[in-house]
Amino acid sequence: MAVKDDYLIDTLMNMGELDAAKIEAARAVAEPAGAGVIDTMVIQKTLNPDLLVQARGMQYGCEVADLRELQPNDEAMKALPRHIARRYQVIPMSFESGTLIVALEDPGDIDTTDALSRLLEGVDNIIYKVSSESQIKATIERFYGSTDEAVERLVTELSQTQVDIGDAEAAVGESGVATAGDEQEAPLVKMVNMIIADGFRMDMSDVHIEPFENRLRIRYRIDGVLREHQSVPLRLCGPIVSRLKIESGMSIAEKRTPQDGRYKQIIDDREIDFRVSCLPTLYGESIVMRALDKGGLNLGLDQLGFMREDQEVFERSAQMPDGVMLVTGPTGSGKTTTLYSCLNLLNTPNKKIITVEDPVEYILSGINQVQVNNAAGMTFAAALRAMLRQAPNIIMVGEIRDSETGNIAVNASLTGHFVFSTLHTNDAPGAVTRMVDMGVKPFLVAAACRAILAQRLVRKFCKACVAPHKLHKDEIHALQLTEDEMKDCHPMMGAGCKVCDGGGYKGRMGLFEVLEIEDQLRRMIIEERPVGDIRDYAVEHGHMRTLRHDGVRKVTSGTTSVAEVMRVTASDEH
């Protein structure tokens, strides 16, 4: 910031708009406070913001844009969506022949310019113009509107009218898909569509709508962490829940028992599926919606966060001609994404792959995917039996939930099929005892299992603001770093910027615990040895690195923080 200030100061002095006395007076105030000299002069009103805009234009060779009379064309508005304009404080001015002209406050802001070149689809060239912060903010509100303010206006409108189930039913069109942005929709529908669409544009994975004594709280889960978005009056809980239940195929008459359903909404010309869960609580029904962007998965194993050695073990085990590979972890730990990425690796024309899932979360080209339908008798077990008659090479079972499914999967693996599936266990060795507890014979588990993967998700540092970081003594103690590990330690920390909304993190990666089953481990499984014994043997003989150990490697390589690793591996024995 200081370097940019120096350049601007020189430009303003050459323009004859600043003198040395003003600069030194502002510097005396700014430096003790850690503020910028230019910002201080603007606050003190010793520098006209319009002159600052002109200076930035001269500095970067950009035209100055007056946005007060701007009327951008529809193509420009579509090329630069509202969520990007609001996040990076930029305005589209025109779009023609692949060239987008935008106005921003500081063309030297590399975080913003890099993000725009990365995020904007269909834009071949971006030309920057300079405008003032006040004009940019006013223009964003004028053309895009503020979500929070828009919701508040709709809440006020709803408060002045009677809201009933008819408003909720108005959400469902002939296609059964909700659309955002239709000005003819009922206020309730527009409000809920707006809340969901805004969350999706912020890269949320879940929307939480929760009733409390005096309010209805709306939160987004972004990179695994819940963030409160806003609150609306509790009186709107019933209509909002009814609207979502109708579209999700639930019964609005039943308010005493949990229900599950599916919901679709078109956001930015993309049809997004939401898996919806409804739970009765003390003050009303709580709704959680999981976003399933079927076109949004394009990951290879190398993008998930595997260290080289673990990825080699995982790939080697996955390419066996038969056997079972299990992926374990709690809900939301990325198990399905890992399995899909593995299937993409194995998906070749000479292999037939069939999956049975509840629900089908992503569409995979060239793979036969089956949707579980318990009401119609299409359970995991029933689907698995039918799949075996289709002569597949590879089978993926979304989850092994009971003895029947477990036994069919194991027996399928022993008859020449490779089976992928998931289990809900805390670690890799725990999957063995979980299968036995379900009723699968220990010798069958030992014979079938090729490898077991446990995983968690941690937030990654934002690439735009990551910087070297010195570990504190308590951080070193928490991870029990050895001298050798400290010698090869390059810790980093995200400082916070526009790209990550000041959080220092952007995106997530996996921590992995890969247990490769070898002969001695098979004997221990058959003998039904305790989980702790299996775990200790595997770690001691190099057949597994724990989640905590993988987290240590991610910290020392500078990709995540000690706090993140401790958060997801607090129960890990090491």
N, C-alpha and C positions, 0 to 999 in steps of 0.2 A: 504494500500500500504506500510506503514511504517513497519508493522509487517512482511510482505513478504520480504521486503528489509533486515530486521534484520536476518531472516533465511538464505537468500541467502548470506549475508555478512559472517555469521558464516561458511557456507559451503565453500565459496571461501577462507576464511582464513585457514580452515583446509586443503584445497587443496594446500596451500602455494602460492596462486596467489594474495593475498592482504595483505597489512600491515596497521597498525593503522594510520600512517601518511597520506596515500592516502585516507583512509576513512574519517578522520576528515577534510581534505582539501575539499573533495567533499561535506560533510555535511554542511560546512560553506557556500557553494554556493547554495546548494539545499534547505535548510530550509527557508531562506528568500523568495525564489521564489515559495515556495510551491511545489517543485518538489521532485522526488524520488532520493535517493542517488545513486542507481544502474544506473538509467537512466542518471543521471548527469555524472557519470564516463564513461559511454558508449559514450556520446556526447563529453566529454573531451578527449576521446581516451586513458584514463588511464586503461580501462578494455576492453579486447578483447571480442566481442560478442560471439565468439565460446566457450570461457571459461564459459560465462554465460549460454550457452546451456548445457554444461557439468554439471555445478553446479545444474541447474534445474533438470536434469536427476537424479543426485545423491539425491537431496532433495526429489523427489517424487517417486524414485525407478523406473524410466522409461528409456527405451533405447533411445539413441540419433539417430535420423534419418538423413541420408544424402539424400536430395531430388534431387540432381543434375542429377542423372541417373535414377530416378524413372520412372517406366512405370506401372501405376496402371491398373488393369484389368477392363473390361467393367462393371462387377458387382459392383465393388467399386464405379465407377463413377456414376452409376445409383442409388446406395444406398445413396450417398451424393450429392444432386443436386447442381448446380452452385450457385444458390441464397443463399443457406445455407453456402457453402464454402466461398463465398465472404463476407457474413455478419459476420461470426464468425472467419474468417481467419484460416481455417483448411483444411487439405489435406487428401483425402482417399488414403490409400496405398494398401490395399487388403481387400477382402470380401469373406468369405468362411464359410459355415455352420452356418450362422446367426451371425458370429463374424466379426466386422468391425475394422480394424486397421487404426487409423488416426494420423496424425502429427499436432501438434499445438505448439505455443510458450510457453504457460504457463498452464500446467496441473492443477494448483491450481486455475484457473479462474472458479469459481463455476457457474457464469452466463453462460459461454460457455458450460461447461459440462452438466449442467442441461438442457439447451436448446437442445443440441444434443440428449440426452436421451429421450426428449419429442417429438422432431420433426421428428426423423428418423424412418420411417416405415419399418417393416420387419427386423430390427436389434435387435437381442437378447442381444448382448454383445458388448461393445466398449473397445478396448485396445488403450491406449494413448502412443504415442512416442513424443519426444521433438525435435524441430528444430528451426532454427533461423528465425526471422521475415523476413529477406531479402529472404531467400530460400522459405519460404511459399508464399510470395507475388509473387515471380518470377514463382513458380510452378502453382499457381492459374491462372496467365496470360497465362502460357504455355498450360495448359490443358483446362481451361474453357474460357479464353479470357475475356477481359474487354468489357462490353456492350457499354460503351461510345466510346472506341477506335474502336470497331468493327463497330459501326454505322458511326464513322468518316471515316473509311476506305471505307465503302460502299458509303458514300456521295462523297468522292473523286473519287471513281470509276464511280459513276453516273455523276459527273460533267464533266468527260472526254468522256461521250457518250451521244447520243441522247435518252432521255427518252420519251416514248410515251404511248398511251393507250394500246398498245399491251403488254407492261410489266405489266400493271395492270390486263389485262385479263389473263395473265399467272398464276395469283394467284389462279384461280378457277380450281380445278380439276374435275374429273368425279363425285366425291362425293359431290361437292359443299362445302367442308370443307377445310379451309386453314390449312396447316401443317407447324409447325415451325421446322427448323433444316435441311431441305432438301437442300443439297449443290448444287443441280442442278437448284434451283430456280433462277429467275432473281434477280439481286442485289436489285432492288426496293422492291420486295416481301420479301426477306430476311430481309431487313432493317426494314420494317414495322412490320413483324412478331416478330422480335427481340424486338422492342420497346414495343409492346403489351404484349408479354410474360414476359418481365422483370418487367413491371408494375404489372402484375398479381402475380408474385412471391413475390412482395413487399407488397402484400395484399391490392392493390388499389381497389376501387370500380368503378372508372371512369377514362377514358383516355380523355384528352382534347387536340385536335389538332387545333391550332388557328393561322391564318395568320395575320401578321402585315406588316408594310411598308417594312422592310428589312429582315424579318426572319419568319420562321414557328415555333411557340413555342409549345412544348410538355410538358404537365403537368399531374400529377397523383393526384387523390383525395384519400388520405390515412387517415383513421379514421376521415373523414369529412373535412379534411383540404387539400387545394390544395398545391402541391409541384412541383416546376419547375424541369423537368428532363433534358432537353436540347433543343437546337434550331438547325434547319437545314435550308439550303438556301430556300428562298421563291420560287425559280423556281421549287422546288419539290412538291409544294402544289398541283398543278393540277394533276400530276400523282398519288400522294398518295390518294387524295380525290377520284379520278376516280376508283382506285383499290378498295377502301372500298365501294364505291357506287355500283359497279358491284357485289361484293360479298353480299352486303346487299339487293340486289333486287331493287335498285333505278335506276332512269334514269340518265345516264351521260350527256345526251343532255340538260336536264333542269338544269340551274344554277341560275335561278332567284327566285325560290320559295323554301320554306323549304320542306324537305323530311324525312321520317322515314323508317327504315328497320331493318333487323336482320342479324347478322354475326356470324359465328362459327369459332373457331380456336382450334386446338388440342395443349394443353400445358401440358407437363409432362404426356403424355398418358391419359389426361382427356379432354373431349370435352366441351369447355366453350362457352356458348352463350353470345353474346353481343347485346344489344339494341342500335341501332345507330340513331343519330339525325344529320341532315345536315342543316346548316343555312347559307344563303348567307350573307357575310359581305363586308365591303368596299374594302378589299384587297384579297378577295377570299372566299371560302366556309369553314366554321368552322365545325368540326366534334367532337361530344361528344359520347363516347361509354360507356355504363353501363354494367359491367360484371354481368352475371347471372349464377352462378355456381349451376346448378340444383342438384348436389349431395352434396352441401355444407351446407345444413340447417339441423341442428339437435339440436334445442334449445327447452328447456322447459321454462315455464313462470318464474321459479325461476332464470333462467340465464339471463333474460332481464334487471334486475335492479329494479324489483318491491320491495318496502318495504312490510312487512308482511301484514299490514292492507289493503293496496290498492290491493294486490294480492287476498286476501280473498274476497273483494267486487267484483273484476273482475271475479273471478272464480264462485262465487255464481250467478252473473248475467248471465254469459255465459252458465250455466247449467239449465236455465229456459226452460220449454217445448216450449215456443213461445215468440215472441217479436223481437225487433230490437236492436242490439248493434252496435254503431258507433265508429270508431277509426279515430281521426282527427289529422291534423298536416300538415305542409308544405311538399313539395317534398323532399324526402331523409331523412325523420324523422323516418323511420323504421316501418311505419304502416303495410305494407304487412308482414314483419317478425313477428310482434306481432299477426296478424291474423292467420298466418300459425302455430305459436306456440300454439295458442288457439285451432285450429283445430286438432293438434296432440293430445292435451289433451282429446278432445271429440271423437276422432276417435276410436270407439269400434265396434265390429262385429254386434251389435244390432241397429246401427244407419246408415242411408244412408246420405252421405254428397256429395253435388255437388257444385262446384265452377265455376264461369264465370269470366275470367281474361283477361286483355290486357296489357302485355302479361302474359302467364303462366311462372312465374319466377322460381318456384321450383317444382319438382316432389314429390308428397305426396302419399305414398303407401296406397292403400285401399280407396282412395278418387277419385270420378269422376271429372275431371277437363276439362273445356270447354274453348277453345280459341276464343276470339272475332275476327270476320272477317267482318269488315264493308263493304268491297267491295262485299261480298257474301250475305249481308243482315243479318249477324249474329251480331247484336248489343247487348248491354247489355240488353235492354228491350226485344228484340226478344228471346234471350237466356233464360232470366228469365221466360218468359211465357212458353217456352218449358220445362224448368226444373220443373215447378210446376206439369206437367203431369207425371213426373217420380217418384212422391210420395216420395220426400226427407224429412228427418227429419230436416236437417240443410242445409242452403244455404249460400254461400259466394259470394257477388257481389263485384268485384274488386274496383269499385268506382261508387257512385251515382252522375251522371253528369247532369241529366235533370229531368224535372217534371215527364215524363213517367216512367223512371226507379224508381224514388223515390216513386211514387204512387203504382206501382206494388209491390215493396219491402215491403211497409207498409201494403198493403192489404194481401200479402202473410203471414206476421207475425200474422195478425189477424185471419187467417184461419188455425192455428195450426203448423206453421213453425217457426223455429228460423233463423233469417237473420243477418249475419254479413256484414258490408260494411265499406267503408272509405269515408271521406269528406275532402276537403281542407278548413279548418278553423283554426283560430289562437288559439282557446281555446275550452273547452268542452261546455260551455253554448252557444257559438256562433253557434254550430251545429244546435241547435233548430231553431233559426231565419233563418239559411241557408236553412233548409228543408222547412220552411214556405215560404220563398222567392221563392223557386223553384216551388211552387204551391201545396204543400201537405197541406191539411187542418190542422189547429192547433190541433183540437180534435183528429185527427188520429195520429199526432206526439206524443201527450200526451199519448194516449192509447197504442201505439206500443213500444215506447222507454223504455228499461229496464236500460240501462247505456250508458254513453258516455265517451270515453277515449280520452284525448289529450296527445300528447307526443312530446318530442324532444330527440335528441341524444347528449350526452356529452362524451368526451374522459375520459377513466379510467387511473389511475396511473399504471405505469409499476410495476408489482409485484417484479421484480428483483432488482429495485433500489429505491423503495418507502421508505421514512423515515419521522419521525415526523417533523412537521412544526408549527411554531408559527404564528398565524394570525396577520397581521398588522392592525393598527387602521382603515385605509381606507377600508380594506377588511371586518372588523367587521361592519363598517358603511354601506357599500354597501349592505350587506345582512340583515342589521337591526337585528342583533342577540340579543336576550334577555339574561338576566342574567342566567335564567334557561338553555337556550340552550348553553351558554358558559360553564356552570358547567359540562355538559355532552359532551363537544366538544373534539374530538381527531383528529385534522386536520393533514394531511400528505402532502407530495410533492414528486414527482418523480425527482431524482437527474440527471437522464440520464445515460444510459449504452449501451452496445452493443445490448442488446435485443431490445431496443426501438430506436436504432439509435440516441441516445443522446437526444431524445425529452422529456423523462420523462413520456410519455403516451404510452399505448399499448392496443388497442381495445376500444370499445365504450359500453355504457350502456344507458338505457332510463331514462328520467325524465317523470313522469306520473302525470296526473290530472284526477282522476276518479270521475265522477259525477253520483251518483246513484239516479235514478228518483223515488221519493216517491209522496204521494198524494198531498201535498201542492205544490210541484213543478209542478205536472200535472195541477193543477188549474191555476198556474201562466202562464203556456204555453198556455192553452186554452184562457186565458184573454189577451194573446199576450203582456205580460209585457216585458219591455226592458231587454236586455241582462245583463246590470249592476245590475238590481234588482234580477234577477235569480242567478247571480253569488254571490252577497252579501248574499242572503238568504242561499245558499248552503254552503258557507264558515262559516257563523255565526252559523248554526245549525249542523255543522259537517258532512254534506253530500258530502264534497269535500275539498281536499287540493290542493292549486294552484301549478303550475309548479315551481314557485319560492320557495314555502315552501318545496316541495320535493327536490329541489336542495340544500336547506339549510341542510336538513337531510343527503344528500349524502356528503356534505362538512364536517359536524360534525362527520360523521362516518368514514371519511378518505378515501373515494373512488374516489373523484374528487376534482377539485380546484374551488376557488371562481371565477377565471377568466372564466372557462368553463361555470359555471352556469350563470354568468352575460352575457356571449356571446349569449346564446340561450334563455334567459328569459328577455332580456332588455325591452321588452314592457309589461311585466307582471305587473298587478296592484296587490298590496298586502297591 
